[in-house]
């Protein structure tokens, strides 16, 4: 249980620091690893976190039975997204209206876990304040932070991370040998002259791991002796440079020397890539960074070159740049006078990516677009932050395009914050505001603020009528219909959706809003007890969605079919549709939808007389409801189904067996529990 990143290279040395850190984790609740950039704070924290519990021992208990969780704060340049980043890291996708920090405090309150906050240096005051609040609210919480300076929180235990030692075990030379073997297996350090040059490099770079790795990355094209000579020459120049503090000069030497040895187009790409905040996709890099002497094809070649020189690190099909190297690239981008140009280009590109995702929502690539939006989350946020100041009208459009994706994939608070900021920043009137108003309505209805959602739905309807925009009219009807459903007014929901569909005829896949209005009508039919009609319309809609490769709407058609089958006494058919719904919601990253599906699956098991499986699924569902910060929710007609489920399951299993299975479902890690729930298949799909 946890989300620790994978180690992609071997861990060398640090035996003493690890032992010291392990003792500190036993004795203190807040430990901060401090040290200069590139010294290895993150690697030490990761290794200590793995040894403190991690993936292997958490199921058997220990000090951190609720897991070890990693929050990477390096993409953040201010504290506005810090709380959301930490919440995401620990698996909290809060849908409630409360202040987000309250949700996080409650989520962590009775848990015993280790939280690692990596790269806190840009956010020291905010991090210190948040950590203080969380430690006070959660007695079982331990926090391990990495930062270039202390957080200043009461009870903080500081451990300084020095460079690797040059004497004794000579760990820095061990690192040099290891990285040299990876970069240039043909290089041998057995020759006394070569070995002496390696020692000279390690001493010149003062044992700083990042600096040593950058030097070793050059061994494929340079001998050890050549690298030693060139570093010596460069260091002599920097010795007379009073701009850089002495403690930074060794790393500055290695980075600057690596930069000089890059090809000109590689240096240009290094600078331009500094505008990215998250992991970098090659196509995104081409679109944002190509221009002038750097063609799109050149970008691909330069990416490979920078990765070979350890300036970039591959992470699957994407690239990652360490914060220290990103900062150096940003300095050069400013020196080139391209910082505003590239920031504008980055924002425009990701605004257009949001538009493409919105336009492709209905198509067969719906699930890949949800993943694309999730993968580029940090850069979408950075683009919005820039546009809010530079181009508020485009920010409104972008927020409207991306808001629904975020609502459905665990970023509800961020969606609301950005939508409200954008609508406040741009006071002009026009059709560009209506999609953002609609997306804001969807965020508040999911947070349980049904009256505000109803008001926003009416505003959207009035704007759509004035603009004579059929898609906006259908979207407003959908929002109003959902609000009515949640307010226990199914007849009103049916009327508003049905009138819109009849007034604006067309096929179900003519527009996204038309598809969603059909879902409202089905929900309303079920709530009014017109189960045969609801089942027929849901089955027809599901079939059409399957033909088009659409997942979001199909998941709710499955939801309604599962509910109808349950209410009509067909629990095995209900089970299949509940599984299908959960599978779709899992692909979309929709924890709220998974929770709904698990409740129906539990009810199906209970109706079959399988009390223990029902209890386990019900417990897993409870874990997901906690994850989204709600007691069990959904449309009102689901409440009696849940109550009957628990009653039937307890009767079938007996109270002790029920409680045991429920607890296992509640505390098991989410992936294992979902895998357990998804065994079997939907009969109609073979």
MOPE-V234262 format. One record per backbone hydrogen bond with DSSP energy under -0.5 kcal/mol. NH is the residue of the N-H (numbers start at 1). CO is the residue of the C=O. E is the energy in kcal/mol with one decimal. If there is no record, write none. Layout:
<<NH:CO:E> <NH:CO:E>>
This chain:
<<3:68:-1.2> <8:6:-0.6> <12:10:-0.5> <18:14:-2.6> <19:15:-2.0> <20:16:-2.4> <21:17:-2.6> <22:18:-2.7> <23:19:-2.0> <24:20:-2.0> <25:21:-2.4> <26:22:-1.1> <27:23:-1.4> <28:24:-2.7> <31:143:-2.5> <32:157:-2.5> <33:31:-0.5> <33:145:-3.3> <34:32:-0.6> <34:159:-2.1> <35:147:-0.7> <39:36:-1.5> <44:40:-2.0> <45:41:-2.4> <46:42:-2.6> <47:43:-2.4> <48:44:-2.4> <49:45:-2.5> <50:46:-2.3> <51:47:-2.1> <52:48:-1.9> <53:49:-0.7> <53:50:-0.7> <54:49:-0.6> <56:53:-0.6> <57:53:-1.7> <58:54:-0.7> <60:57:-1.1> <61:58:-1.3> <65:62:-0.6> <66:112:-2.6> <67:64:-2.0> <68:1:-1.3> <69:114:-2.9> <71:116:-3.1> <72:70:-0.6> <73:71:-0.8> <73:118:-2.5> <76:73:-1.6> <81:78:-0.6> <82:79:-0.9> <83:79:-0.6> <85:81:-2.3> <86:82:-2.4> <87:83:-2.5> <88:84:-2.6> <89:85:-2.0> <90:86:-1.7> <91:88:-1.3> <92:87:-2.7> <93:91:-0.6> <93:627:-2.5> <95:628:-3.4> <102:99:-1.3> <103:99:-1.5> <104:100:-2.2> <105:101:-2.4> <106:102:-2.4> <107:103:-2.6> <108:104:-2.2> <109:105:-1.1> <111:108:-1.6> <113:111:-0.6> <113:140:-0.8> <114:67:-2.0> <115:113:-0.5> <115:142:-2.9> <116:69:-3.3> <116:114:-0.5> <117:115:-0.6> <117:144:-2.3> <118:71:-2.6> <118:116:-0.7> <120:146:-2.6> <123:120:-1.9> <124:121:-0.7> <127:123:-3.4> <128:124:-2.8> <129:125:-2.2> <130:126:-2.6> <131:127:-2.9> <132:128:-1.9> <133:129:-2.0> <134:130:-2.6> <135:131:-2.7> <136:132:-1.6> <137:133:-1.6> <138:134:-2.0> <139:137:-0.5> <141:138:-1.8> <142:113:-2.2> <143:29:-3.3> <144:115:-2.6> <145:31:-2.9> <145:143:-0.5> <146:117:-2.2> <147:33:-2.4> <156:153:-1.9> <157:30:-2.6> <158:156:-0.6> <159:32:-2.5> <161:34:-3.5> <162:160:-0.8> <164:207:-2.7> <170:167:-2.1> <172:165:-1.5> <173:170:-0.6> <174:170:-1.6> <175:171:-2.3> <176:172:-2.3> <177:173:-2.6> <178:174:-2.3> <179:175:-2.8> <180:176:-2.6> <181:177:-2.0> <182:178:-1.3> <183:179:-2.5> <184:180:-2.9> <187:184:-2.3> <195:191:-2.9> <196:192:-2.4> <197:193:-1.9> <198:194:-2.2> <199:195:-2.2> <200:196:-2.2> <201:197:-2.3> <202:198:-2.4> <203:199:-2.5> <204:200:-2.8> <205:201:-2.3> <206:203:-1.4> <207:202:-1.9> <208:205:-1.9> <209:207:-0.6> <210:38:-2.2> <212:208:-2.2> <213:209:-2.6> <214:210:-2.3> <215:211:-2.0> <216:212:-2.6> <217:213:-1.7> <218:215:-1.6> <219:216:-1.9> <221:218:-1.5> <222:218:-1.4> <227:223:-2.2> <228:224:-2.2> <229:225:-2.3> <230:226:-2.5> <231:227:-2.5> <232:228:-2.0> <233:229:-2.1> <234:230:-2.3> <235:231:-2.7> <236:232:-2.0> <237:233:-1.3> <238:234:-2.0> <239:235:-1.9> <240:236:-0.6> <240:237:-1.0> <241:238:-1.9> <242:240:-0.8> <244:241:-0.6> <245:243:-0.5> <248:245:-1.6> <249:245:-0.7> <249:246:-1.1> <250:246:-0.5> <252:248:-2.7> <253:249:-2.6> <254:250:-2.1> <255:251:-2.9> <256:252:-2.6> <257:253:-2.7> <258:254:-2.6> <259:255:-2.7> <260:256:-2.4> <261:257:-2.0> <262:258:-0.9> <262:259:-0.7> <266:263:-0.6> <267:263:-2.3> <268:264:-2.1> <269:265:-2.2> <270:266:-2.6> <271:267:-2.1> <272:268:-2.3> <273:269:-2.9> <274:270:-0.6> <274:271:-1.1> <275:272:-1.5> <276:273:-1.8> <280:319:-3.5> <281:279:-0.5> <282:317:-0.6> <285:281:-2.4> <286:282:-2.1> <287:283:-2.3> <288:284:-2.4> <289:285:-2.8> <290:286:-1.6> <291:294:-3.5> <294:291:-1.8> <295:293:-0.9> <299:295:-1.8> <300:296:-1.3> <301:297:-1.7> <302:298:-2.9> <303:299:-2.6> <304:300:-1.7> <305:301:-2.0> <306:302:-2.8> <307:303:-2.2> <308:304:-2.3> <309:305:-1.2> <310:307:-1.5> <311:306:-2.2> <312:306:-1.4> <313:320:-2.7> <315:318:-3.4> <318:315:-1.5> <319:280:-2.5> <320:313:-2.4> <326:322:-2.4> <327:323:-2.5> <328:324:-1.5> <329:325:-2.3> <330:326:-2.5> <331:327:-1.8> <332:328:-1.8> <333:329:-2.3> <334:330:-2.2> <335:331:-2.1> <336:332:-2.2> <337:333:-0.5> <337:334:-1.0> <338:333:-2.2> <339:333:-0.6> <342:338:-2.9> <343:339:-2.0> <344:340:-2.6> <345:341:-2.2> <346:342:-2.9> <347:343:-2.3> <348:344:-2.6> <349:345:-2.4> <350:346:-2.2> <351:347:-2.2> <352:348:-2.0> <353:349:-2.1> <354:350:-1.9> <355:351:-1.7> <356:352:-2.6> <357:353:-2.4> <358:354:-2.2> <359:355:-2.7> <360:356:-1.9> <361:358:-1.2> <363:360:-1.1> <366:363:-1.3> <369:365:-2.1> <370:366:-2.0> <371:367:-2.1> <372:368:-2.4> <373:369:-2.7> <374:370:-2.0> <375:371:-2.8> <376:372:-1.7> <377:374:-1.3> <380:376:-2.6> <381:377:-2.3> <382:378:-2.0> <383:379:-2.4> <384:380:-2.3> <385:381:-2.5> <386:382:-2.0> <387:383:-2.6> <388:384:-2.4> <389:385:-0.8> <389:386:-0.7> <390:386:-2.5> <391:387:-2.7> <394:391:-0.5> <395:391:-1.9> <396:392:-2.3> <397:393:-1.9> <398:394:-2.8> <399:395:-2.8> <400:396:-2.2> <401:397:-1.9> <402:398:-2.2> <403:399:-1.9> <406:402:-2.1> <407:403:-2.4> <408:404:-1.7> <409:406:-1.0> <410:407:-0.5> <411:406:-2.3> <415:411:-2.5> <416:412:-2.4> <417:413:-2.6> <418:414:-2.7> <419:415:-2.5> <420:416:-2.6> <421:417:-2.5> <422:418:-2.7> <423:419:-2.4> <424:420:-2.0> <425:421:-2.2> <426:422:-1.9> <427:425:-0.7> <433:430:-1.7> <435:431:-0.7> <437:433:-2.4> <438:434:-2.5> <439:435:-2.5> <440:436:-2.3> <441:437:-2.2> <442:438:-2.0> <443:439:-1.8> <444:440:-2.1> <445:441:-2.0> <446:442:-1.7> <447:443:-1.2> <448:445:-1.0> <449:444:-2.6> <450:448:-1.4> <453:449:-2.0> <454:450:-2.4> <455:451:-2.3> <456:452:-2.6> <457:453:-2.5> <458:454:-2.1> <459:455:-2.1> <460:456:-2.6> <461:457:-2.3> <462:458:-2.4> <463:459:-2.5> <464:460:-2.8> <465:461:-2.2> <466:462:-2.3> <467:463:-2.2> <468:464:-1.1> <469:464:-1.9> <470:468:-0.7> <473:469:-2.1> <474:470:-2.3> <475:471:-2.4> <476:472:-2.4> <477:473:-2.1> <478:474:-2.3> <479:475:-2.3> <480:476:-2.6> <481:477:-2.6> <482:478:-2.6> <483:479:-2.2> <484:480:-2.6> <485:481:-2.4> <486:482:-2.3> <487:483:-1.2> <488:485:-1.5> <489:484:-2.6> <493:489:-2.0> <494:490:-2.8> <495:491:-2.5> <496:492:-2.4> <497:493:-2.0> <498:494:-2.9> <499:495:-2.5> <500:496:-1.5> <501:497:-2.3> <502:498:-2.4> <503:499:-2.6> <504:500:-1.6> <505:502:-0.5> <510:507:-1.8> <515:511:-1.5> <516:512:-2.1> <517:513:-2.3> <518:514:-1.6> <519:515:-1.3> <520:516:-1.9> <521:517:-2.2> <522:518:-2.0> <523:519:-2.6> <524:520:-2.5> <525:521:-2.1> <526:522:-2.2> <527:523:-2.5> <528:524:-1.9> <529:526:-1.6> <530:525:-2.4> <531:529:-1.7> <534:530:-2.3> <535:531:-2.9> <536:532:-2.4> <537:533:-2.6> <538:534:-2.6> <539:535:-2.5> <540:536:-2.1> <541:537:-2.4> <542:538:-2.6> <543:539:-2.1> <544:540:-2.0> <545:541:-2.4> <546:542:-2.4> <547:543:-2.0> <548:544:-1.6> <549:545:-0.9> <549:546:-0.7> <550:545:-2.3> <555:551:-2.3> <556:552:-1.2> <557:553:-2.0> <558:554:-2.7> <559:555:-1.9> <560:556:-2.2> <561:557:-2.4> <562:558:-2.8> <563:559:-2.2> <564:560:-2.9> <565:561:-2.6> <566:562:-2.1> <567:563:-2.6> <568:564:-1.6> <569:566:-1.7> <570:565:-3.4> <574:570:-2.0> <575:571:-2.2> <576:572:-1.7> <577:573:-1.9> <578:574:-2.4> <579:575:-2.4> <580:576:-2.1> <581:577:-2.4> <582:578:-2.4> <583:579:-2.6> <584:580:-2.1> <585:581:-2.7> <586:582:-2.4> <587:583:-1.7> <588:584:-1.7> <589:585:-0.8> <589:586:-0.7> <590:585:-2.5> <591:589:-0.9> <594:590:-2.0> <595:591:-2.3> <596:592:-1.9> <597:593:-2.5> <598:594:-2.5> <599:595:-1.7> <600:596:-1.7> <601:597:-2.4> <602:598:-2.6> <603:599:-2.0> <604:600:-2.2> <605:601:-2.4> <606:602:-2.5> <607:603:-2.3> <608:604:-1.3> <609:606:-1.5> <610:605:-2.4> <611:609:-1.2> <614:610:-2.0> <615:611:-2.4> <616:612:-2.4> <617:613:-2.5> <618:614:-2.6> <619:615:-2.5> <620:616:-2.3> <621:617:-2.4> <622:618:-2.1> <623:619:-1.9> <624:620:-1.9> <625:621:-2.4> <626:622:-2.5> <627:623:-1.8> <628:624:-1.6> <629:626:-1.3> <630:625:-2.1> <636:485:-0.5> <638:635:-2.1> <639:636:-1.6> <641:637:-0.6> <642:638:-2.2> <643:639:-2.1> <644:640:-2.3> <645:641:-2.1> <646:642:-2.2> <647:643:-1.9> <648:644:-2.8> <649:645:-2.7> <650:646:-2.5> <651:647:-1.9> <652:648:-2.2> <653:649:-2.7> <654:650:-2.5> <658:654:-2.6> <659:655:-2.8> <660:656:-2.2> <661:657:-2.5> <662:658:-2.9> <663:659:-2.4> <664:660:-2.1> <665:661:-2.3> <666:662:-2.1> <667:663:-2.4> <668:664:-1.7> <673:669:-2.2> <674:670:-2.7> <675:671:-2.4> <676:672:-2.1> <677:673:-2.1> <678:674:-2.3> <679:676:-0.8> <683:681:-0.6> <685:682:-1.9> <686:683:-1.8>>
